[in-house]
Amino acid sequence: MNRLVSMTGALIVSVTVFLFAVFIVMDFSLGSYFVCMFLPIGYIMTAAGLQNESEPDRRVAANIGTVLSAVYAVLILLVYYSQTTTVRLEELTEQAVKVLDYRRGGLMFNYDLLGYGIMALSTFFTGLSINAKDKTDRWLKYLMMIHGVFFLSCFFMPMTGMFTKMSGVGGNGGSIALLVWCIYFLPVGILAFVHFKRTER
């Protein structure tokens, strides 16, 4: 059961990141928001699977990674559930739109960046907990740990207002940044799936 759940989580991560990239290219915001609500669920399943395999001397790092994955999930689900419900269906005042609409670079956009910053910390600690025994696992480990660098930009740069300017209406800087992230993170999901698939029952 542990292996199956972990494999399923890694598959969800891979599929949702791929679809996210496709929807960005298509400029289909609703599709992007929808798949992003499943990504954290898949990531929690993946992180928990790696935590379950971790050796005793790496268990603290694995536990931190798993706890942070849950924090990431809460933030991201709040952001994208609000976009697919309140923002899409309600008649909002201009002030409310500025705060709630992800595309306007307001509060929800900043929470989204915070969520992915916490995810980056989670991947760092989870990667730190992996005892890589072959080339595939080494790639998984180092991709996850290097992904931790995204924490710095996601956490601090919103305080400068730079991301707000990039994500403004009519700009495509934010979309390009998201596509680059998808290209980077898709191999993480695939390598995790391969890792769990090879794990003995």
C-alpha positions as CSV (number, residue, x, y, z in Angstrom):
1,M,0.0,0.0,0.0
2,N,2.8,2.5,0.9
3,R,4.4,1.9,-2.5
4,L,1.2,2.3,-4.4
5,V,0.2,5.5,-2.6
6,S,3.7,7.0,-3.2
7,M,3.7,6.0,-6.9
8,T,0.3,7.5,-7.3
9,G,1.4,10.8,-5.7
10,A,4.5,11.0,-7.9
11,L,2.2,10.3,-11.0
12,I,-0.2,13.1,-9.9
13,V,2.8,15.5,-9.5
14,S,4.0,14.6,-13.0
15,V,0.7,14.9,-14.7
16,T,-0.4,18.1,-13.0
17,V,2.9,19.9,-13.7
18,F,2.7,18.8,-17.3
19,L,-0.9,20.0,-17.6
20,F,-0.1,23.2,-15.8
21,A,2.6,24.0,-18.4
22,V,0.1,23.2,-21.3
23,F,-2.6,25.5,-19.8
24,I,0.0,28.3,-19.3
25,V,0.8,28.1,-23.0
26,M,-2.9,28.0,-23.9
27,D,-3.6,30.9,-21.6
28,F,-6.3,28.9,-19.9
29,S,-6.3,30.3,-16.4
30,L,-9.2,28.2,-15.0
31,G,-7.4,25.0,-16.1
32,S,-4.2,26.1,-14.5
33,Y,-6.0,26.9,-11.2
34,F,-7.8,23.6,-11.3
35,V,-4.8,21.3,-11.8
36,C,-2.8,23.3,-9.2
37,M,-5.2,22.2,-6.5
38,F,-4.2,18.6,-7.1
39,L,-0.5,19.2,-7.3
40,P,0.0,19.7,-3.5
41,I,-2.0,16.5,-2.8
42,G,0.3,14.5,-5.1
43,Y,3.3,16.2,-3.6
44,I,2.3,15.4,0.0
45,M,1.8,11.7,-1.0
46,T,5.3,11.8,-2.6
47,A,7.0,13.5,0.3
48,A,5.3,11.1,2.8
49,G,6.5,8.1,0.7
50,L,10.1,9.4,0.8
51,Q,9.7,10.1,4.5
52,N,8.6,6.5,5.1
53,E,11.7,5.2,3.4
54,S,14.1,7.5,5.2
55,E,16.8,6.1,7.5
56,P,16.8,6.9,11.2
57,D,19.7,9.4,10.9
58,R,17.8,11.3,8.1
59,R,14.4,11.1,9.7
60,V,14.3,14.7,11.1
61,A,15.0,16.2,7.7
62,A,12.3,13.9,6.2
63,N,9.8,14.9,8.9
64,I,10.4,18.6,8.3
65,G,9.9,18.1,4.5
66,T,6.6,16.3,5.1
67,V,5.3,18.9,7.5
68,L,6.3,21.8,5.2
69,S,4.5,20.0,2.3
70,A,1.3,20.2,4.3
71,V,1.8,23.9,5.0
72,Y,2.4,24.4,1.2
73,A,-0.8,22.5,0.5
74,V,-3.0,24.7,2.8
75,L,-1.7,27.9,1.2
76,I,-2.1,26.7,-2.4
77,L,-5.5,25.2,-1.9
78,L,-6.7,28.5,-0.4
79,V,-5.3,30.5,-3.3
80,Y,-6.7,28.4,-6.2
81,Y,-10.0,27.4,-4.5
82,S,-10.7,31.1,-4.2
83,Q,-9.9,31.7,-7.9
84,T,-12.2,28.9,-9.1
85,T,-15.1,29.9,-6.7
86,T,-15.3,33.4,-5.3
87,V,-13.2,35.3,-8.0
88,R,-14.8,33.4,-10.9
89,L,-18.5,33.3,-9.7
90,E,-19.0,36.4,-7.5
91,E,-19.5,40.1,-8.5
92,L,-16.6,41.7,-6.6
93,T,-15.8,45.3,-6.0
94,E,-12.7,46.7,-7.6
95,Q,-10.9,46.7,-4.3
96,A,-11.8,43.1,-3.7
97,V,-10.6,42.1,-7.1
98,K,-7.3,43.7,-6.4
99,V,-6.9,41.7,-3.3
100,L,-8.3,38.4,-4.4
101,D,-7.7,38.0,-8.1
102,Y,-4.4,36.1,-8.7
103,R,-3.9,37.8,-12.0
104,R,-3.8,41.3,-10.4
105,G,-0.8,40.5,-8.3
106,G,-2.6,41.0,-5.0
107,L,-2.8,39.2,-1.7
108,M,-3.6,35.8,-3.3
109,F,-0.7,36.1,-5.7
110,N,1.6,36.7,-2.7
111,Y,0.2,33.8,-0.8
112,D,0.8,31.7,-3.9
113,L,4.4,32.7,-4.0
114,L,4.7,32.0,-0.2
115,G,3.2,28.6,-0.7
116,Y,5.7,27.7,-3.4
117,G,8.5,29.1,-1.3
118,I,7.4,26.7,1.5
119,M,7.3,23.9,-1.1
120,A,10.9,24.7,-2.1
121,L,11.9,24.4,1.6
122,S,10.1,21.1,1.7
123,T,11.9,19.7,-1.3
124,F,15.2,20.8,0.1
125,F,14.7,18.9,3.4
126,T,13.0,15.9,1.6
127,G,15.9,15.7,-0.8
128,L,18.4,15.9,2.1
129,S,16.7,12.8,3.6
130,I,17.1,10.7,0.5
131,N,19.9,8.1,0.7
132,A,20.8,7.9,-3.0
133,K,22.0,4.5,-4.1
134,D,22.1,5.0,-7.9
135,K,22.2,7.6,-10.6
136,T,18.4,8.1,-10.8
137,D,18.1,8.6,-7.0
138,R,21.0,11.0,-7.1
139,W,19.3,13.1,-9.8
140,L,16.1,13.1,-7.7
141,K,18.0,14.1,-4.5
142,Y,19.9,16.9,-6.1
143,L,17.0,18.3,-8.1
144,M,14.9,18.5,-5.0
145,M,17.7,20.1,-2.9
146,I,18.6,22.7,-5.6
147,H,14.9,23.5,-5.9
148,G,15.1,24.7,-2.3
149,V,16.9,27.8,-3.7
150,F,13.5,29.0,-5.0
151,F,12.5,29.6,-1.4
152,L,14.7,32.8,-1.4
153,S,13.0,34.4,-4.4
154,C,9.5,33.3,-3.5
155,F,9.8,34.5,0.0
156,F,11.7,37.8,-0.3
157,M,11.1,39.1,-3.9
158,P,7.3,39.8,-3.3
159,M,8.4,42.3,-0.7
160,T,10.2,44.3,-3.4
161,G,7.1,44.4,-5.7
162,M,9.0,42.8,-8.6
163,F,6.7,39.9,-9.1
164,T,3.7,42.1,-9.1
165,K,5.1,44.1,-12.0
166,M,6.0,40.8,-13.9
167,S,2.5,39.4,-13.4
168,G,0.6,42.6,-14.4
169,V,-2.2,42.4,-16.9
170,G,-0.7,42.2,-20.4
171,G,2.7,41.1,-19.2
172,N,4.1,37.6,-19.9
173,G,7.1,37.6,-17.5
174,G,5.2,35.6,-14.9
175,S,4.1,33.0,-17.5
176,I,7.7,32.5,-18.7
177,A,8.9,32.1,-15.1
178,L,6.1,29.5,-14.4
179,L,7.1,27.6,-17.6
180,V,10.7,27.5,-16.5
181,W,9.6,26.1,-13.2
182,C,7.5,23.4,-14.9
183,I,10.4,22.4,-17.0
184,Y,12.6,22.1,-13.9
185,F,10.0,20.3,-11.6
186,L,8.5,17.8,-14.1
187,P,11.6,15.6,-13.9
188,V,11.2,15.5,-10.1
189,G,7.8,13.9,-10.4
190,I,9.0,11.5,-13.1
191,L,12.1,10.5,-11.1
192,A,10.1,10.0,-7.9
193,F,7.7,7.7,-9.8
194,V,10.6,5.7,-11.2
195,H,12.1,5.5,-7.7
196,F,8.9,4.2,-6.1
197,K,8.2,1.8,-9.0
198,R,11.6,0.1,-8.4
199,T,11.1,-0.2,-4.7
200,E,10.6,-3.7,-3.5
201,R,7.1,-4.6,-2.4
